[in-house]
Amino acid sequence: VGSSVVHLGDHNVPNAHFFIDKYTQVPRILNPVVAVLDELPKVAARDPAIRDYIEGSFDSVEGCRKLIMADFCRHAFDGSGADNFFDAGSCIDGRLTSAWQW
């Protein structure tokens, strides 16, 4: 999946500091998703209106959680965040830009 381009020393990742910084962004991207997945059952148990909405729209809390995870995995790292195929590549730069835009 992606191009064969490795970005290090080009316009996307001009030096090792940029490369390392991109990896440090991963928790900042994943933490809100994990928080939603963790809190969704608690909120549904606490609020009957929200539980009814979730069950009416997604069949169950677990169904809603699975849909969120599937959508994130399908779209957040697809490389669509880069300007073109070679910038996205298989590299973290294009993947993280996709996740930021998810």
N, C-alpha and C positions, 0 to 999 in steps of 0.2 A: 504494500500500500504506500502510495506517495512516490516522490521522485528519488533519484539516487544522490541528490545533493546533500552534502554535509555542510552545515553553516558554522564555520568558525573562521574568522578573519575576513568575512565579507560584509556587505552592508546590513545584514540581519543580525549578525553576532560578531561585532568587530574585535572583541577580545574575550578573554576567559572570565572577566568580571561579569559581562553580560550573560555569558553561558550559565554561570553559577546562579546569578540573580533569577534567571528564568525558572530554574528548579526550585528556588525558594518561594516562588509564587504558587506552587501546587497546593499547599495547605490553605492558602487564602482563597483559592478557587473551590476546593472541596469542602471546607468547613461549613459554609452555608447549606450546601446540599445535604451533608450528613446531619446537620442540625434539624433541617426540615424532616428528613426521614426518621430521625429519633423522636421528634416532638409530635409528629402527626398522630400516632396512636393515643398519646396522652391528651391532646386537644380534642380528638374525637370522643374519647371517654368522658371528658369533662363537659363538653358542650353538645347537647342533643341536636341542635340545629346544624352544626357543622358535621356531625356524624351522619345525619339524614342527607345532607348535601353530598358528602363523600360516597355514601352507599348508593344514592340515586344516580350519581355521575360515573362512579368507578366500580360499582358493585360491592366494594369493601375497602377498608383501610389498606389492607395488604395489596389489593389491586391497584390502588392509587400509588402506593410506594413503588411497586414494580413498574408502573408506567413512568414515574419520575426517573427511576434508575435506567430504564430502557431508553428513554428520550435523551438523557444525559450521555449515556455511553454511545448512542448512535450519532449524536450531533456535536457533542462538546469537543471531541478530538478528531473531527473529520478533516481538518486542514482548511476549512472554508474561511478561516479568518485571515489568511494571507492574500496578498494582491494577485498572486498567480500561482500556478502549480509548482513551479520551481522554488518559490519562496516558502510555500507550505511544506513541500517535501515530506519526508518521514521524520523531520526534525521537530524538536520541542517548540520551536518558535511558532510555526504554523499551527501546531496543535493547541498550544496555550492561547493563542489569539482567538481560535475558535471557541475555546472554553470561556474566555472573557466575554464573548459576544452571545453565548448561550443564555 
